[in-house]
Amino acid sequence: MANVLETELKAYEHHRDNLLSTAEGKFALVRGDAVVGVYESEIDAISEGYRRFGNVPFLVKQIVRIETPLNFVSDLLGV
């Protein structure tokens, strides 16, 4: 199965250098192959994504130079 946000991640990477020079630390809202906007907070970007696109996949990503991997563990895994 392909990554649901593959197109959005590629678009973010394509615009990453420009975003870093103009909006480092802020949050990018990406839908399809376009960076829709840049927001001061993650919740502002998420709210705008739902307002504009509804309940569909879109990417909200903090604009940072060094990515920190996030790991989530589900209680449903029985680990």
Secondary structure, 3 states (H helix, E strand, C coil): CCCCCHHHHHHHHHHHHHHHHHHCCCEEEEECCEEEEEECCHHHHHHHHHHHHCCCCCEEEECCCCCCCCCCCCHHHCC
